[in-house]
Amino acid sequence: MSSYAFLVDVNLPKHFSFFHADNFQFVIDINGKADDRDIWQYAKENDLVILTKDADFYDRCIIDINSPKVVYFKLGNMLFKEIHQFFTEDWTNIMEYLPNAKMIIVSRTHIEVMPLA
């Protein structure tokens, strides 16, 4: 079990069994009309790691010195089954990088870590 709490962006599947734990919150449940700035601020105020496929959070993370942690999934279009397999195989690796990362960029073939400043 992770000691982190996560904010799952609307571009990731809510009805995904992997996210069904107490440490996952969903943007759609908090405010389905929230823009990126609102999501960013909510994550900062509540010490949440943002899980997203939205490239805009990459840019925000670069600019904001006190950003929340972000896991940016650059996975392209994947079938639900492929997403489940990906998380099953790679979530532990992602979690190992998180303590020392400001942002983790995850693609199908590799994981890139932007370290804390």
C-alpha positions in Angstrom: 0.0 0.0 0.0 1.3 3.4 -0.9 1.7 6.2 1.6 0.8 8.7 -1.1 -2.7 10.0 -2.0 -3.5 10.5 -5.7 -5.7 12.7 -7.7 -6.8 10.9 -10.9 -7.5 13.3 -13.8 -10.6 13.0 -16.0 -8.5 11.6 -18.8 -7.8 8.3 -16.9 -10.6 5.7 -16.4 -12.5 6.2 -13.2 -14.0 2.7 -13.4 -10.6 1.1 -13.3 -10.2 -1.5 -10.5 -6.6 -0.4 -10.0 -7.8 3.0 -8.6 -10.3 1.5 -6.2 -8.5 2.3 -3.0 -8.9 4.9 -0.3 -5.8 6.8 -1.4 -7.3 7.6 -4.9 -9.6 10.6 -5.5 -11.1 11.6 -8.8 -11.3 15.0 -10.3 -14.7 14.1 -11.8 -16.0 13.5 -8.2 -14.6 16.8 -6.8 -15.5 19.1 -9.7 -16.2 17.7 -13.2 -15.8 21.2 -14.6 -12.5 22.0 -12.9 -9.8 23.4 -15.2 -6.1 22.6 -14.9 -5.4 25.5 -12.6 -8.1 24.3 -10.2 -6.9 20.7 -10.3 -3.3 21.9 -9.7 -4.3 24.0 -6.7 -6.5 21.3 -5.2 -3.6 18.8 -5.4 -1.2 21.3 -3.8 -3.6 22.1 -1.0 -4.3 18.5 -0.3 -0.9 17.0 -0.8 -2.0 14.8 -3.7 0.0 13.3 -6.6 -1.7 14.1 -9.9 -2.1 11.2 -12.3 -2.8 12.5 -15.8 -2.4 12.0 -19.5 -2.6 15.8 -20.0 0.6 17.4 -21.3 -0.4 20.8 -19.7 0.6 19.4 -16.3 4.1 18.8 -17.6 4.4 22.5 -18.4 3.0 23.5 -15.0 5.4 21.2 -13.2 8.4 22.8 -15.1 7.3 26.3 -14.2 6.0 25.9 -10.6 8.8 25.6 -8.0 6.4 24.3 -5.4 4.4 21.9 -7.6 2.6 18.9 -6.5 4.1 15.6 -7.7 2.9 14.6 -11.1 2.8 11.3 -12.9 2.3 12.0 -16.6 1.3 9.1 -18.7 2.4 9.4 -22.3 0.7 6.2 -23.4 -1.3 7.3 -26.4 -4.5 5.4 -27.1 -4.7 2.1 -25.3 -7.4 -0.4 -24.9 -8.7 -0.8 -21.3 -7.1 -4.2 -21.1 -3.8 -2.8 -22.2 -4.0 0.0 -19.6 -4.8 -2.6 -16.9 -1.8 -4.7 -17.9 0.5 -1.7 -18.0 -0.5 -0.6 -14.5 -0.2 -4.2 -13.2 3.4 -4.5 -14.6 4.7 -0.9 -14.0 3.0 0.6 -11.0 5.5 -0.7 -8.5 8.4 0.8 -10.6 6.6 4.1 -10.7 6.1 4.1 -7.0 9.8 3.4 -6.4 10.7 6.6 -8.2 8.0 8.8 -6.5 9.8 9.8 -3.2 12.6 11.6 -5.1 10.6 12.8 -8.1 8.9 16.1 -8.9 7.5 14.5 -12.0 7.5 11.0 -13.5 6.9 10.7 -17.3 5.8 7.3 -18.2 5.7 6.0 -21.7 5.1 2.5 -23.1 8.8 1.8 -23.3 10.4 3.8 -20.4 10.1 5.8 -17.3 11.7 9.3 -17.1 12.1 11.0 -13.7 12.4 14.7 -13.1 14.1 14.9 -9.6 13.1 17.2 -6.8 15.0 20.5 -6.9 
